[in-house]
Amino acid sequence: MKIQQAIETLRNRLDVRDSQIEALDETGLREYARRFLQEVSDFDPRVIEDAIAEVIGLGPIERLLADDSVSEIMVNRYDKIFVERSGKLQKAVEVFTSEDALRRAIDRIVLPLGRHIDDASPMVDARLPDGSRVNAVISPLATKGACLTVRKFSKQSLGINDLVNSGSLTQQAADFLKLAVRCRQNIIVSGGTGTGKTTLLNILSHEIPEGERVLTIEDAAELQLNHDNLIGLESRPKNQEGTGDVGIRELVINALRMRPDRLVVGECRGAEALDMLQAMNTGHAGSLSTVHANSARDALRRLEVMVLMGGIELPVSALRQQISSAVDIIVQIARAPDGRRLVVSIDELTGIDDDVLQMSPLFSRESAEHSLTSNQTLCRFAEQQSDDIRESLFKTLMGDESCISSF
C-alpha cells in the first residue's frame, strides 16, 4: 500500500542521524517531512499527511482532533475507532496501520507529561496540549490490544449566557445560578459520565467575582478560567519507581494553606470529599465541585460513601450533619436518549431532620421532552441577602418563563 511505503520511506530518513533534522521543532520537522516525501515520490497529498501524522504525530486521530464536530474519540483497538458527534456514536473510517502505531501515538501523548505506560503500569490518564482529556489502557488489561479514549476540549469558552442563547437553560435558572455563585453558595454539579459536569462547572466558575482568590484542583487540567487571581493545581501519579504521587486529597489539604477565597475541585472521587466538605464549612464558602451520581439524592449518598472510603470512623449522623452544613445547591444533569445534555433539576439542601438530609426542589424537569421549570419555591439562603439580591432571587424563582434545557 502507498501509505505503508510512505511511512517506511519517511521513517528510514528520520532514523538517520542528522544534526539539522534534530534541531527542528515539530512544525519544522513536519514541513521537512512533507517536502522530502514530495521530492522522493509522487505520493498523493492525503497519503503524505497520513504518513507524517503516523511517524511524527498521533496518527489518524489527528484528523478527528481537528474535526470540530467530534466531541469524543474512542479507539477500541488499532483498526476500530468510534467517535461521538452531537451526542451520537459513529464508527470512523480512520484506522491505525498497526498495534505498534497505536502504542507509539499513546507514548507521544504521555511521555512529554512525565507519565508512562508499560506492562507494569498498563493504565494512564493524560491530556493533550489543548487540554483534551486522554485515557489509555494496554495489554494485558486490554485483551484485544491497546485502547485509547480522548474527550476533546472545547475550543470555545462558553458562558452561562451562551447556554441561554442556545436554549440550554431558561433565563430564570441561569439567573438563579449566577446569583447562587455570587452569593457564595457551595454548589455540587452531579451527573453521569459524559453528561457535561466539567463544562457546567467551568461556566459557573466564570461567575466568581474578580476580587476573589480562586484555586482549582483537578486530576487533569481542564477548567478554562480567565480569573486574574487564579492558581491551578493538578494531581500527579506515581513515577516508574512507584513513588512521587500526589493525590487530590493532598492538594485540597495544601490548598487550604494558600489563602483561597474559593476552591474549585474538578471532581470528588474519594476520601478528599471530607476535606472538601470541611473547607466549605471553614471560611471557603462559594466552593464548587462535581460528583458522579444519577440524582441529587444519590449525590448526597455518594458523598457519604466517599468519606467512608477514606477509612475515617465518623458516625453517619455526624457525617450527614457535615454535609448539611457544607453543601447548599446540587445541580443535576443527564444525557437524553437523543444525545442532548439536560439540566434535570436544581435542588437546595435545607437541613437535616431525624438523620435524613432534607432538600427543596427549586427547578425540575418531568422528562427529557418537558422543559425545566421553577417550582415556585424561594431558596433558604435568600433570607441572609440584601434587599436587592433577595428581590432578584424572588424574580428568578417565581417567574413563569421556561424552555427546553440542554447542552
N, C-alpha and C positions, 0 to 999 in steps of 0.2 A: 504494500500500500504506500501511496505517496506520503502520507503523514508519518509513517514509520521511517521511511527513508529520510525525510526532512529532519526528524528528531535525531536519528543516528548521526546524520551529517553535522548538525549543529552541536550535538554533544561531543563528537570527536574533535571538533575545532576548539570548543571551550575547555576541553581537558588538557590541551597543550598549554604548557606554562608560557605565559606571555605577560610581561610587566605592564604593557599598555592596556591589555584586557583587564588585568587585575586591578588597575587604577580606576576603572569605570564604575560609576554608581549604577543602580538598577535601570534608570531611564537611559543612560548612555549605553549600557550593555544590551538592552532591548533594541536600540537603534542600530548598534553594531551588528547584532544577530540578524536583523531584518535586511540590512544591506548585504551581508555575507550570503544569505540564502538566495537573495535575488540575483547575485552575481554567479553563484555556482550552478544554478539550475533554473528551469522555467516553472518553479513551483507556483501553484495558484495562491493568490494573496491570502485566502482563507486558510490554506494549509500552512503557510508561513506563520500566520498569527497563532494558529493552534500549536505549532511546534515550539514557538517562543514561549507560549503560556505553559507548556508542559516542562520544558527544560529550565526555564528561568522563574516562572511564576507558579500559579496554583492550578494549572491545567484547565480543564473545561469549565470549572466553576467560575473562572474569571468572567466569562461571558454572562453567566447568571447573576454574578455580583453587580455587573454593570446594568442589568435589566431592572429598572425601577418598578416594574410590575410584579417582580418576585420578592416576597417578604421572607421566605424561609427556603433553605436548600437542604435536602436530606439525601445523603449518599449512603444507600443501603449496602452496596458493595461497588467495586470499581466500575462495573458495567451496568449499574442500575441506579439512576438518580431521579428523585422526585422533587418537585418544587411546590410551593404554595403561592397561588395567585388569587387575590380577592377572597381569601379565606377558604379556597378550594384546592385540594391536592391534585397535581397533574404529573404524569411521567414525562421527564425531559428527554430530548433526543441526544443531548450531550452525554458522553461517557469517557472515563479514563481508559487509556490504552492497556493498562495492566495494574495488578495489585501493587507492584513496586512504584508505579507512577503516583498512585493514591497515597502511599506511605511517604513518598518524598514531599508531596504537597502538604501533608499533615506536619511533617518536620519543619517545613519552611514557615508554617504558622507559629508553632510553639517554641522553636529554638531561640528566635530573637527576643522572646519574653523571658528567657531563662528557665523555661519549663521543658520537660522531656516526656517522652512516651516510649516505652520499651516493654519487654516481656515481664520485667519486674514491676513496672508501673503502667499497666495497659489502658488506663483511662486518663484523660486530661481535659481541663477546661481552659480556654484561652480566649483571646479576642483579636480581631483584625485591626489594622491601623485606623480604620474608620469607626471603630467601636463595636462592630458586629460581634455577637457572642458565638463562640465555637465550642463544640464538644466532640471529642474523638474517642473511639474505642477500637482497639486492635485485638487480634487473636492472642491468647486462647479464649478471651472473654467473648469476642465477636466471632461466632462459629463459622460464618460464611465469608470471613475476611474483614479488613478494616472498614469501619463506617464513620461517617462524618456528618454532623448537623451544624448548620450555620443559620442563626437567627439574625437577619440583616438589621443593621442600624439605620434608622430613618435619616435621610439626608436633610429632611425638612424638620425644623424645630417647631413643633406645634404648641399653640397656646390654647387656653380654655375657650377663647372666642372662636378659634378655628373649629372646635367641636360643635359650638352653637351654629356657626355658619353652615356646617356640613350636616346639620341635623343630628349630631352625636349626643347632645344634651339639650334639654329645654333651657331657655333663658333663666327660668326660675331656679332650676337645680344648679346651673353654672354659677349664678349669682350667690346662691347659698354656699357652695363650696369655696368660692373666693372669700366670702365673709368668714367662713369657718377657719380658713388658714390664717387670715389676718387677725382673727380673734384668738389665735394661739391655741386652737383645739388640736388635740392629739388624734391623728387620723390613721386608720389602718385600711389599706386597699386590699380586698380579698377577692380571690378568683382562682380558677384552674390554670393549667399550663397553657400558654399562648393566648390568654384572654385579653392581654393588654395592660397588665398590672403596672409594669415599669413605665409604659407610655403615660398612663394616668398619673402615676407618682411624679414623673418628670413635669407634667403640666401643672400639677398642684404646687410643686416646689417653686415654679416661676412666680407664684403669687406671694412668696415670702418677701416682706418689705426689705428694701436695700440697707436699712440701718442696722440689720442684724447679722451676726456671725454664724455661718452655716457650715456644718461638717457632714459630708456624705461618706457612707461606709458601704462598700459593695464587694461581692465576690469577683466580678469582672466589671470594670468601669463602663457604665452605660449612660448614666444621667448626663444631660446636657444643660447645665445651669450657667447663666451669664451673670451670676451674682458676684459683686465686687469683692466681698469679704467671704471667700469660699475656700475650704480645704477639702480635697478629695483623698480618701484612704481606700486602699484595695488590699484584700487578703492575699496571702502567699502560701502556696502548697509546699510540701516537703521537697527538699532537693534530692539529688541522686544518692546522698548518704543517709537519707531518711530523716533529716533534721531541718531546722530553719523555717518550719511552717508557722504562719501567723494567721489565726482564725478570726472570724467576725467578732467573736466574744471578746478576744483580747483587744481588738480595735475599738470596740464600744467602750470598754473599760478605760483604755488610754484616751479616747476622745473626751471623756469627762474631765480630764486634766488640761484640756486645751481651750477652756473657756468658751464653749459653744453656746449660742442662744438657742439653736435648734439642731437636732440630729435628724438626718435622713438616711435610714438604713434600707438598702436596696431590697433585702428580703430577710426575714427572720426564719431560720430553719431548725434551730436547735437551742442549746442552753443560753445563747445570747439573748433570748426573749426576756429572761428575768432581768438582765442588766438594762435592756431597753425599757422595760416597764419601770424599773427603779429610776432611770434617767427622766422618764416622763413625769415621775412623781416628785422629783427633787430639783425643780428650777429650770427644767428644759421643756416647758410646755410648748406646744406647737410642733412637736416632732412628728415625723411621718415614716411609715414602713409598709411592707406588703407581706401577706401570708398566702400560702396555698390552702384554699378551702372552698367548698361548694355553696356555702351560705354564710350569712353574718353570724348565725348561731354556731355553725361549725368553726368559724374563725376563732371564736372565744374558746371553744373546746380545744382547738389546736394550740392556742397559746398556753393553755394549761398543760397539755401533753409535752410541749417543747420545754417548758420549765422543768417538768419532772424528768425529762430525758437527761438533764444535766446532773442527775443524782442528788439533787438538793431535797432534803427531807423537810418539806414545808407542808403544813396542814392544808387540805384543799380549801377550807373556809378562808384561811389567811391568803392563799393564792388568789382566790376569787375576789377578795377584798382589794388586793393589789391591782388586779385587772380593772375592777370597777373604778378605782381612783385614777388609773392611768389612761385608759382608753376612753375617748369621747365620741368619735364618729367612726363608723365602719361603712365603707363604700364597696358594694358587692358588684362584680362584673362577671359576665359569662359570654360564651360564644354561641350564637344561634345556629340552627341547622344549616342556614344558607351562608354561613361564614362570617356574618356580622358580629362585632363585639359589642355587647349590650350592657348598659348600666342597669342592673336588675333592681337594686334598692340602695337607699341611703338611710342608715339607722343611727340613732343616738343611744349610747349606753347611759341609762339614767340612774343606776344604782344596783343594790343587791337586796333581795328580800328572801329570808329563810334559806340562805346559801344558794339562791338562784339569781343569776345575773339578769337584770331587767333591761329591756330595750324598747325604744319608742320608734316605730317606723315613720320616717319623715317623708320619703319618696319611695314609691314602689311600682312594680310592673306585674300585671297578671300573667302575661305570657309574651313570647317574642313578637306576637302580632299586635300587642297592645302598646300604648305609649307609657312613658314614665310620668307619673302624676304625683302631685303633692297630696299627702294625707291630711292636710289642713290641721297639722299639729305644731304648736310653737315649741321650738327647742328649749331645753332647760338652761343652756348657757346664755340665752338672751337676757336673763334676769341680771347678770353681772355686767352688762354692757351699758354704754352711754345711751341717751335717748335717741340720737340719730342712728346709731348702729342697731338698736332694738327695733326702731321703725323699719329699717332696711330689711332686717331678718323677718319681720312680720310680713312685709310685702312679698318676699321670696317664698315664704311658706304658705301664705294664704291666698296667693294669686290663682288664676284659673288657667293660665297658659300651659300647654303641654305639647309634646311632639315625640315622634319615634326617636329613641336614644340608641345610637350605635356608633362604634368606631373600630 
